[in-house]
Amino acid sequence: MAEEKRAKVSGSYLEYKDKPLVREENTIVYGDLNEKCILILEIMSFKEVDGKKLPKDVLIQVIDSKDPTKIIRQGRKEGLHDAFSFGLTWLDMALKAEA
């Protein structure tokens, strides 16, 4: 059975390490839908620093790209930087486990 290949969304969007990085409101999605899994960051709360609204609590999920209800790994971190760093590590481990 041939593997299904999904086309990239038309238009311009941000890429990080050759993978799409898309944000819509409080949800950030990172990864290639043609791979086994993707990373979802859900900003749960914000804090105000010097008059700017910054993400505080972030839910991290590595999910199956073909079945979004299947959560491979989940956690929570404070701050977007830590959440994204942990999420990238978890995503990389999940993609290597596939091979």
BELQUILIN-V939683 format. One record per pair of residues at least 12 apart in sequence whose ideal C-beta (glycine too) atoms are under 6 Angstrom apart, sorted by the first residue. I is the first residue (numbers start at 1). GAP is how many residues later the second one is. D is the distance in Angstrom with one decimal. If there is no record, write none. Layout:
i:I gap:GAP d:D
i:I gap:GAP d:D
//
This chain:
i:5 gap:29 d:5.8
i:6 gap:27 d:4.8
i:6 gap:28 d:5.6
i:19 gap:12 d:5.5
i:19 gap:13 d:5.1
i:26 gap:17 d:4.2
i:27 gap:15 d:5.5
i:28 gap:13 d:4.1
i:33 gap:32 d:5.0
i:36 gap:62 d:4.4
i:37 gap:25 d:5.4
i:37 gap:27 d:5.6
i:37 gap:28 d:5.6
i:37 gap:35 d:5.6
i:37 gap:57 d:4.9
i:38 gap:27 d:4.9
i:39 gap:23 d:5.7
i:39 gap:48 d:4.6
i:39 gap:52 d:4.6
i:40 gap:21 d:4.4
i:40 gap:23 d:5.9
i:41 gap:17 d:5.5
i:41 gap:42 d:5.5
i:42 gap:17 d:4.2
i:43 gap:12 d:4.5
i:43 gap:15 d:5.6
i:44 gap:13 d:4.2
i:44 gap:15 d:5.6
i:45 gap:12 d:4.5
i:55 gap:25 d:4.4
i:58 gap:19 d:5.5
i:58 gap:22 d:5.9
i:58 gap:25 d:3.6
i:59 gap:17 d:5.5
i:60 gap:15 d:4.9
i:60 gap:23 d:5.2
i:60 gap:26 d:5.8
i:60 gap:27 d:4.6
i:61 gap:13 d:5.0
i:62 gap:28 d:4.9
i:62 gap:29 d:5.3
i:62 gap:32 d:5.2
i:72 gap:22 d:5.2
i:73 gap:17 d:4.9
//
